[in-house]
Structure formats: C-alpha cells, structure tokens
C-alpha cells in the first residue's frame, strides 16, 4: 500500500470515530416494559403473591390501554398501529400523565398489604426522583 492511501484510510477512520462516537455513545432510553414484566418486577420488589401479581398485571394492562388512547402508541410500536391524537400542550400532557400515574398508584395500593404499600411508596419516591433528574427534551 502506498503511504498516501494509508494516510487517507487513517484520516477516514479518525473522522468516523470522531463523528460516530457521539451518536453511538449516547445512552438509549430503556425499552418500555410490558405489563407482565412490570408486574413481575413488583412481585420481586414487594414480595407479591400470585393473586396480587395477576391483579396488578391487569391494572398495568388497563393503564397501557388508557395511555395509548390518550397519547398514542409508544415510538417502538409496530407501524400498523394507528397513530394517537396529535401532541398537545406539553404542560397539559404532563398533568394528564401525572393524574394517570396517581390513579395507577391508588389502584395498585388497594391490592397491597400495609407492609407492601410502604415498600411501594419508597419505590415511587425513588422513581419520581429519577424522573425529576432526567433531562427534558432538547436539554
């Protein structure tokens, strides 16, 4: 190989690494969990029995249907799924999501024992703190 072609190859490799690094190095959003996966995670975290787990799975399924009705399918949904309503005012959407989350927590709390409810409240505090620390769109 000629020195010039080696230099060009090396320059192209450097350029690729400089420009591709930021794109490929960015953390990805975790794939949304299914209602069954979310229920299983709560089973592990809270020590739920089989009946509680199945009730909570149904609650998560209902919540997912409500979210899709309000906000449309998630970005990774199949292309044949119909789009949701057009995006609205971000603050209204946030309030609607917060309201739905409170309703979800209340439904879940009805299924839990007092000890499990304490653990669940702690988990919710941690989740909310993570959400607050997460950068918003465009940040």
DOSEBA-150573 format. One record per residue: residue number from 1; residue in three letters; chain; z, x, y of N, C-alpha, C, CB in turn. Coordinates in steps of 0.1 Angstrom, whole numbers, plus 5000, padded with zeros to 4 digits. Glycine has a CB too. Layout:
N
   i  aa ch  n.z  n.x  n.y ca.z ca.x ca.y  c.z  c.x  c.y cb.z cb.x cb.y
 NUM ALA  A    Z    X    Y    Z    X    Y    Z    X    Y    Z    X    Y
...
//
This chain:
139
   i  aa ch  n.z  n.x  n.y ca.z ca.x ca.y  c.z  c.x  c.y cb.z cb.x cb.y
   1 UNK  A 5000 5008 4988 5000 5000 5000 5000 5009 5012 5012 4990 5000
   2 UNK  A 4993 5004 5022 4992 5012 5035 5005 5010 5043 4980 5008 5043
   3 UNK  A 5008 5020 5051 5020 5018 5059 5020 5006 5068 5023 5031 5067
   4 UNK  A 5008 5003 5073 5006 4992 5082 5009 4979 5075 4992 4992 5089
   5 UNK  A 5004 4977 5063 5007 4964 5056 5021 4963 5052 4998 4963 5043
   6 UNK  A 5028 4974 5049 5042 4974 5046 5050 4970 5058 5047 4988 5041
   7 UNK  A 5046 4975 5070 5053 4971 5083 5051 4957 5086 5047 4980 5094
   8 UNK  A 5039 4951 5084 5036 4937 5086 5044 4928 5077 5021 4934 5085
   9 UNK  A 5044 4932 5064 5052 4925 5054 5067 4925 5058 5050 4930 5040
  10 UNK  A 5072 4936 5062 5086 4937 5066 5089 4929 5078 5090 4952 5068
  11 UNK  A 5080 4929 5088 5082 4921 5100 5082 4906 5097 5071 4924 5110
  12 UNK  A 5073 4902 5088 5073 4888 5084 5085 4884 5077 5060 4885 5075
  13 UNK  A 5091 4892 5068 5103 4890 5061 5115 4888 5071 5106 4901 5051
  14 UNK  A 5115 4897 5081 5126 4897 5091 5125 4884 5099 5125 4909 5101
  15 UNK  A 5112 4880 5103 5110 4868 5111 5115 4856 5103 5096 4866 5115
  16 UNK  A 5111 4855 5090 5115 4844 5081 5130 4843 5081 5109 4846 5067
  17 UNK  A 5137 4854 5079 5152 4854 5077 5158 4850 5090 5157 4868 5073
  18 UNK  A 5153 4854 5102 5159 4850 5115 5157 4836 5118 5152 4858 5126
  19 UNK  A 5145 4830 5114 5143 4816 5118 5147 4806 5107 5129 4814 5121
  20 UNK  A 5147 4810 5094 5150 4801 5084 5165 4801 5081 5143 4806 5071
  21 UNK  A 5172 4812 5085 5187 4813 5083 5194 4801 5089 5192 4825 5088
  22 UNK  A 5192 4799 5102 5200 4788 5108 5197 4774 5102 5196 4787 5123
  23 UNK  A 5184 4772 5098 5181 4759 5092 5187 4757 5078 5166 4758 5091
  24 UNK  A 5186 4767 5070 5191 4767 5056 5206 4769 5055 5184 4776 5047
  25 UNK  A 5212 4776 5066 5226 4779 5065 5235 4768 5071 5228 4791 5073
  26 UNK  A 5229 4757 5076 5237 4747 5082 5244 4739 5071 5228 4737 5091
  27 UNK  A 5256 4735 5073 5263 4727 5063 5256 4713 5062 5278 4726 5066
  28 UNK  A 5255 4708 5051 5249 4695 5049 5260 4685 5048 5240 4695 5036
  29 UNK  A 5257 4673 5052 5266 4662 5050 5267 4659 5036 5261 4649 5059
  30 UNK  A 5279 4656 5031 5280 4653 5017 5273 4640 5013 5295 4652 5013
  31 UNK  A 5268 4639 5001 5261 4627 4997 5272 4616 4996 5254 4629 4983
  32 UNK  A 5268 4604 5002 5278 4593 5001 5281 4590 4987 5272 4581 5008
  33 UNK  A 5294 4587 4984 5299 4584 4971 5295 4569 4968 5314 4586 4970
  34 UNK  A 5294 4567 4955 5292 4553 4951 5305 4546 4950 5285 4552 4936
  35 UNK  A 5305 4532 4950 5318 4525 4949 5326 4529 4937 5315 4510 4949
  36 UNK  A 5319 4532 4926 5326 4536 4914 5333 4550 4915 5316 4536 4901
  37 UNK  A 5325 4559 4922 5331 4572 4924 5343 4572 4934 5320 4582 4930
  38 UNK  A 5342 4563 4944 5353 4562 4953 5365 4556 4946 5349 4553 4965
  39 UNK  A 5363 4546 4938 5374 4540 4931 5381 4550 4921 5369 4528 4923
  40 UNK  A 5372 4558 4914 5378 4569 4905 5386 4579 4913 5366 4575 4898
  41 UNK  A 5381 4583 4925 5388 4592 4933 5402 4587 4937 5380 4596 4946
  42 UNK  A 5402 4574 4941 5415 4568 4944 5424 4567 4932 5413 4554 4950
  43 UNK  A 5418 4565 4920 5426 4564 4908 5433 4577 4906 5417 4561 4896
  44 UNK  A 5426 4588 4908 5432 4602 4906 5442 4604 4917 5421 4612 4907
  45 UNK  A 5439 4601 4930 5448 4604 4941 5461 4596 4941 5441 4602 4954
  46 UNK  A 5460 4583 4936 5471 4574 4938 5477 4570 4924 5466 4561 4945
  47 UNK  A 5471 4574 4913 5476 4570 4900 5474 4555 4897 5491 4573 4899
  48 UNK  A 5462 4550 4900 5459 4536 4898 5458 4533 4883 5447 4532 4905
  49 UNK  A 5461 4521 4879 5458 4517 4865 5444 4511 4865 5469 4506 4860
  50 UNK  A 5440 4507 4853 5426 4503 4851 5423 4490 4858 5424 4500 4836
  51 UNK  A 5433 4481 4859 5430 4468 4866 5429 4471 4881 5442 4458 4863
  52 UNK  A 5438 4479 4886 5437 4483 4901 5424 4490 4904 5449 4492 4905
  53 UNK  A 5420 4499 4895 5407 4506 4897 5395 4497 4898 5405 4517 4887
  54 UNK  A 5395 4487 4889 5383 4478 4888 5384 4469 4901 5384 4470 4875
  55 UNK  A 5395 4464 4905 5396 4456 4917 5392 4464 4929 5411 4451 4919
  56 UNK  A 5396 4476 4930 5392 4484 4942 5377 4488 4941 5400 4497 4942
  57 UNK  A 5371 4489 4930 5357 4492 4929 5349 4480 4934 5353 4494 4914
  58 UNK  A 5354 4468 4931 5348 4455 4936 5349 4455 4952 5354 4443 4930
  59 UNK  A 5361 4459 4957 5363 4459 4971 5353 4469 4978 5377 4463 4975
  60 UNK  A 5351 4481 4972 5342 4491 4977 5327 4485 4976 5343 4504 4970
  61 UNK  A 5324 4478 4966 5310 4473 4964 5308 4462 4975 5308 4466 4951
  62 UNK  A 5318 4454 4978 5316 4444 4988 5315 4451 5002 5328 4434 4988
  63 UNK  A 5323 4461 5004 5322 4468 5017 5308 4475 5019 5333 4479 5018
  64 UNK  A 5303 4480 5008 5290 4486 5009 5279 4476 5013 5286 4493 4996
  65 UNK  A 5280 4464 5007 5271 4453 5010 5272 4449 5025 5273 4441 5001
  66 UNK  A 5284 4448 5029 5287 4445 5043 5281 4455 5053 5302 4443 5046
  67 UNK  A 5283 4468 5049 5278 4479 5058 5263 4479 5058 5283 4493 5052
  68 UNK  A 5257 4476 5047 5242 4476 5047 5237 4464 5055 5237 4475 5032
  69 UNK  A 5244 4453 5054 5240 4441 5062 5241 4444 5077 5248 4429 5058
  70 UNK  A 5252 4451 5081 5255 4454 5095 5246 4466 5100 5269 4457 5097
  71 UNK  A 5245 4476 5092 5239 4489 5097 5227 4493 5090 5249 4499 5097
  72 UNK  A 5223 4487 5080 5211 4491 5072 5215 4501 5061 5201 4497 5081
  73 UNK  A 5205 4504 5053 5208 4514 5042 5211 4528 5047 5196 4514 5032
  74 UNK  A 5218 4535 5038 5220 4549 5042 5207 4557 5042 5230 4556 5033
  75 UNK  A 5207 4569 5049 5195 4577 5050 5189 4581 5037 5198 4589 5059
  76 UNK  A 5197 4582 5027 5192 4587 5014 5188 4575 5005 5202 4596 5007
  77 UNK  A 5187 4563 5010 5184 4551 5002 5169 4552 4998 5187 4538 5009
  78 UNK  A 5165 4545 4987 5151 4545 4983 5142 4539 4994 5149 4537 4970
  79 UNK  A 5130 4544 4995 5121 4539 5005 5117 4524 5004 5108 4547 5005
  80 UNK  A 5119 4518 4993 5115 4504 4991 5126 4495 4996 5112 4501 4977
  81 UNK  A 5137 4500 5000 5148 4492 5005 5145 4488 5020 5162 4499 5005
  82 UNK  A 5147 4475 5023 5143 4471 5037 5152 4477 5047 5144 4456 5038
  83 UNK  A 5147 4480 5059 5155 4486 5069 5165 4477 5075 5146 4491 5081
  84 UNK  A 5175 4482 5081 5186 4474 5086 5183 4470 5100 5199 4481 5086
  85 UNK  A 5192 4464 5107 5190 4460 5121 5188 4472 5130 5201 4451 5126
  86 UNK  A 5181 4470 5141 5179 4482 5150 5192 4487 5155 5169 4478 5162
  87 UNK  A 5193 4500 5157 5206 4506 5162 5209 4500 5176 5205 4521 5163
  88 UNK  A 5222 4497 5177 5227 4491 5190 5234 4501 5198 5236 4479 5187
  89 UNK  A 5243 4496 5206 5251 4505 5215 5261 4512 5206 5259 4496 5225
  90 UNK  A 5261 4526 5207 5270 4534 5198 5284 4530 5199 5269 4548 5202
  91 UNK  A 5290 4526 5210 5304 4522 5211 5306 4509 5204 5308 4521 5226
  92 UNK  A 5297 4500 5204 5298 4487 5197 5297 4490 5182 5287 4477 5201
  93 UNK  A 5288 4498 5178 5287 4502 5164 5300 4508 5159 5275 4511 5161
  94 UNK  A 5305 4517 5167 5318 4524 5163 5329 4514 5161 5322 4534 5173
  95 UNK  A 5330 4504 5171 5341 4494 5170 5339 4485 5157 5341 4485 5182
  96 UNK  A 5326 4482 5155 5324 4474 5143 5328 4481 5130 5309 4470 5143
  97 UNK  A 5324 4494 5130 5328 4502 5118 5343 4504 5116 5321 4516 5119
  98 UNK  A 5350 4506 5128 5364 4507 5127 5371 4494 5122 5370 4511 5141
  99 UNK  A 5365 4483 5127 5370 4470 5123 5368 4468 5107 5363 4458 5130
 100 UNK  A 5356 4471 5103 5354 4470 5088 5363 4480 5080 5339 4473 5086
 101 UNK  A 5365 4492 5086 5374 4501 5079 5388 4496 5078 5374 4515 5086
 102 UNK  A 5393 4489 5089 5407 4483 5088 5407 4472 5078 5411 4478 5102
 103 UNK  A 5397 4464 5078 5396 4453 5068 5396 4459 5054 5384 4444 5070
 104 UNK  A 5389 4469 5051 5388 4476 5038 5402 4481 5034 5378 4487 5038
 105 UNK  A 5409 4488 5044 5422 4493 5041 5432 4482 5038 5427 4501 5053
 106 UNK  A 5431 4471 5045 5440 4460 5042 5438 4454 5028 5438 4449 5053
 107 UNK  A 5425 4453 5024 5422 4447 5011 5427 4457 5000 5407 4445 5009
 108 UNK  A 5425 4469 5002 5430 4479 4992 5445 4479 4991 5425 4493 4996
 109 UNK  A 5452 4478 5003 5466 4478 5003 5472 4467 4995 5471 4477 5017
 110 UNK  A 5465 4455 4994 5470 4444 4987 5470 4447 4972 5461 4432 4989
 111 UNK  A 5462 4456 4967 5461 4459 4953 5472 4470 4949 5447 4464 4949
 112 UNK  A 5477 4477 4959 5486 4489 4956 5500 4485 4955 5484 4499 4967
 113 UNK  A 5508 4493 4948 5522 4492 4948 5527 4499 4961 5529 4499 4935
 114 UNK  A 5540 4496 4965 5545 4502 4977 5544 4518 4977 5560 4498 4979
 115 UNK  A 5547 4524 4965 5546 4539 4965 5531 4543 4967 5551 4544 4951
 116 UNK  A 5522 4536 4960 5508 4540 4962 5503 4537 4976 5499 4531 4952
 117 UNK  A 5509 4527 4982 5505 4524 4996 5509 4535 5005 5512 4510 5001
 118 UNK  A 5521 4541 5003 5525 4553 5011 5515 4564 5010 5539 4557 5007
 119 UNK  A 5511 4567 4997 5502 4578 4995 5488 4575 5001 5500 4580 4980
 120 UNK  A 5484 4562 5000 5471 4558 5006 5472 4560 5021 5468 4543 5002
 121 UNK  A 5483 4556 5028 5484 4557 5042 5483 4572 5046 5497 4552 5047
 122 UNK  A 5489 4581 5038 5488 4595 5041 5473 4600 5040 5497 4603 5031
 123 UNK  A 5466 4595 5029 5452 4599 5028 5444 4594 5039 5447 4593 5014
 124 UNK  A 5447 4582 5044 5439 4577 5055 5442 4585 5068 5444 4562 5058
 125 UNK  A 5454 4589 5070 5457 4598 5082 5448 4610 5082 5472 4601 5083
 126 UNK  A 5448 4617 5070 5440 4629 5068 5425 4626 5071 5442 4635 5054
 127 UNK  A 5420 4615 5065 5406 4611 5067 5403 4609 5081 5403 4599 5058
 128 UNK  A 5411 4602 5088 5409 4599 5102 5409 4612 5111 5419 4589 5108
 129 UNK  A 5418 4621 5107 5419 4633 5115 5406 4642 5113 5431 4642 5110
 130 UNK  A 5401 4642 5100 5388 4649 5098 5377 4643 5105 5385 4648 5083
 131 UNK  A 5377 4629 5106 5366 4623 5113 5367 4626 5128 5367 4607 5111
 132 UNK  A 5379 4627 5134 5380 4630 5148 5376 4644 5151 5394 4628 5152
 133 UNK  A 5378 4653 5141 5375 4667 5143 5360 4670 5142 5383 4676 5134
 134 UNK  A 5353 4661 5135 5339 4663 5132 5331 4661 5145 5334 4653 5121
 135 UNK  A 5321 4670 5147 5313 4669 5159 5304 4656 5159 5305 4681 5162
 136 UNK  A 5302 4651 5170 5293 4639 5171 5279 4643 5171 5297 4630 5183
 137 UNK  A 5270 4633 5172 5255 4636 5172 5252 4644 5184 5247 4623 5172
 138 UNK  A 5244 4654 5182 5239 4663 5194 5249 4673 5198 5236 4654 5205
 139 UNK  A 5260 4675 5191 5270 4685 5195 5268 4697 5187 5284 4680 5194
//
